[in-house]
Amino acid sequence: MAAIITAQEARDIAANSDAWLETELRKLEPDIKKAAELNRSPCRIHVGAVPLWQNIQPTKPQVRVIEALKKLGYVVRFERYGEQYVPRGLRDDFGDGPKHTNFGYIIHF
C-alpha cells in the first residue's frame, strides 16, 4: 500500500497555505469594500449560526484570516451578533425551539 499523508497532515497543509489565505481575503474584500462605501463600520461577515449554549472559537484557518486582517490595520473580532432566533426546521407547532444566534467576523475600519 502506498504511503499517503494523514487527514490531519492535509488539514495542516491547507491551514498554512498562503494561496488559501489570499483566496479567503479576496472573498471578504467585496463585503468590506461595500461597508466602507456605505460608511458602515463595523462590517459583519456571517460564518455560521449556533445554539445559545454552544461556545464559538475560530478555527486555525480563521485565526490566520483574523491575524492577516489585523496586519492590514483592521480591528477584528470573532463573535456572536444579531438577535436570537429559532431556525425554521427546528420550530415546533407553537413556533418554539432551541434559540440560535449568528456568528462571524466583526471588522472595524
N, C-alpha and C positions, 0 to 999 in steps of 0.2 A: 504494500500500500504506500502510495506517495505521501511524503510529508506535506502537510498543509498547516497554515497558521491557524491558531485558535480564534474563536469568535471574539474573545477579549482583546487579542492582539489586533484584529481587524478594526475593532471599535477604537482602540488607542491610536492606530494609524489615522483613521478618519478624524478623530477628535483633534489631532495635532497637525492636520493638513492645512497649509496656508491657502491652497486653492479653495478648500471648503469654506474657510473663514471669509475669504474675499467674496465668494458667492453669497454667503449669508448677509454680509454687509450690503451687497448690491440689492438684495431682497428688501432690506429695511429702508434703503435710501429714498424710494418714492414716498413712503409714508412720512418720513422725517421732512422731506422737501415740501410736501403738501401742508403739513402742520406749520412749517416756517412761513410759507406763503400766506396762510390764514392767520398768522400770529397766534397760534395755539400751542403754548408750551404749558404743561408737558405733552409730549406725544405718547399716546398709549398704543402699544403694539401687542395684539392678542396672541397668546401662546396656547392657552387652553382654559379649561374650567374644571374645578374640583369641588367635592363636598366640603362643607364648612369644617368638618373635623380633620380633614387631610392637610398635612403640612406641605408647603411648597418649597422646594430647593432647586436652584438651577443646576442643570447637568453640567458636566465638564465642558462640552462644546458651548453651552450657553454662557458659562463663565468666561470663556475666551472671547465671545462676542461682546460681553459687558466690558471686559478689560480693553478691547480694541476701541470701543466707543469712548471710553474714558480717556484713552490716549489721544483721541481726536478732539477732546475738550468738552464732551457731553457729561452731564451728571446723570447716571443711570441707576435705577433700582429695579429689582425683580420682585414683584409683589402682586397681591390681590387688588382689584379695582372694581368699581361699579356696584350695583345693587345685588342683593341676594335674590335668587330665583329658583324655581323648581323646573328642571328640564322637561320638555313636553312628554317624552317617552317614560318618565318616571312618575307622572302625576297619577293620583288615584281618582276615583269617581267624584271626589269633592275638591279636586284641584290641589290637594296637599301632597307632600312627599319630601324627600331629602333636599334641603336647600344647598345650592351651589353658588360659587362666585367665579368670575373670570380672573385670570392672572396673566401677567406678561411683563414686557419691558416697559418701564415708565422712564421716558427720556426727556430731560430738561436741556434746553439750549439757551 
